[in-house]
């Protein structure tokens, strides 16, 4: 069952991140898709991470008898907040790599990575309104 959920998680994450695929925010969208492991050199399953947190959300919903597909926005929100913490944590840790690729602060400098992390912290809010 778990491998079957991963494509749904990725699709929902991409849908939520696509909110910033607009002319004024396209640069952030490109940075987000890079950090999430979808674009750029080395993109792919090794660069996306394990998605354990959203899996836990979906499995908990299913275990409680809920339709796990209805909570996909919540699962995406949890993963986006987790990625916010990764982007911000990489800066004081001086981490040059994340999932085998240059970290956001290495690729775009620390102040830009801080703004990228802020976007990852904000996107979960509209994602959660999708539950209504």
N, C-alpha and C positions, 0 to 999 in steps of 0.2 A: 504493500500500500504506500509506503513512504516514497519510493521513487516516482510513483504516479502523481504525487502531490507537487513535486518540484517544478514541473512546467507551469502549473497553475500559479505558484508563488512567483516565479520569474515574470510571468505575464502580468500579474497584478502589480508587481514592483515597477515594471516598465510603464504600465498605465499611470501609476501615481507620479513617477518621475517625469512623464511626458507633459505634466502640467506646466513645466518650465520650458517646453519646446515651443517658445514664442519668440518673435523677433527681438524683444528687449531683454530676454533672459536666455537666449540661445547659448551664450558662452557658459553659463552655469549648467545648462542641460548637458553640454558636451563634457564638462568636468564630472558631472554626476554619472553619466554613462561610462566614463573611464573608471571612476572610483568603484562603481558597482561591478566592474569586470566585463561589461558588454562590448566595449569598443577599445581601440588602441592595441598596440603591440602586446601580445600575450593574453589577449581577451579570450574568454571561454570559461568552461566549468572550473578550471583550476584557479581562476582569478575572481570568481564570484563568491567563494566561501561556501560553507556547508548549509546555510539557511536553517540552522537548528532552531532558532527562536520562532520564526514563523511556523515551522513544522509543529512546534509545541503548541502554538495557538490553535492550529487546525485540528491536531489530534485531541486536544482538550475539548474543543467544541464537539467533535465527533463522539468522544467518550461520554459526553453529557447528553447525547441524543440530538444535538443541533445539526443543522445542515452546514457542514464545514465551508461550503462555497460562499455562504452568506457572510462569513467572517473573514474572507480574504483581505478586505481593506484593513482590518485590525492586524492581521498577520503581517501585512506590508508595513504598517505603521511601526510595529515593534522592530522589524528589521531595519527600517530607515533610522530610527532612534539609535539602534545599536551601531549603525554605520557612522552616524554623527559622532558617537563617542570614539570610534576608531580614528576618524580623521583628526579630531582634536587631540587625542592621546598620542598620536604619532609625532606631533610637533615637540612637546617638551621631552619626549623620549628620544628625540633625534633619530627616529626609525627611518632608514633610507628605503626600505622595501615593505610592501604589504601584499601578501599573496603572490610573491615572486616578481612584483612590478614596482617601479618607483612610486613612492607615496605622493599624495596630493601636494604636500608642502615642498617636496623636492622638485616636483614637476612644475608647480606654479608659484612658489614662494609661500611662506607661512601666512601672511595676511590674507592672501587669496584662499588658502586652504581653510582658514578660520571662517571666511564667508561661505565657502562650500559646506563646511560642517553646519553652519547656521541654516543653510537651505535644507540640509538633511534633518534638521531639528524642526523646521517649520512645515515641511510637506506632510508629515503625519497628521496634522490638524485637519486639513481638508479630506485626507484619506478616511479619518474617523467619521466625518460627516456623511460619507458614503454609506455608513451603516444605517442611517435613518431612513 
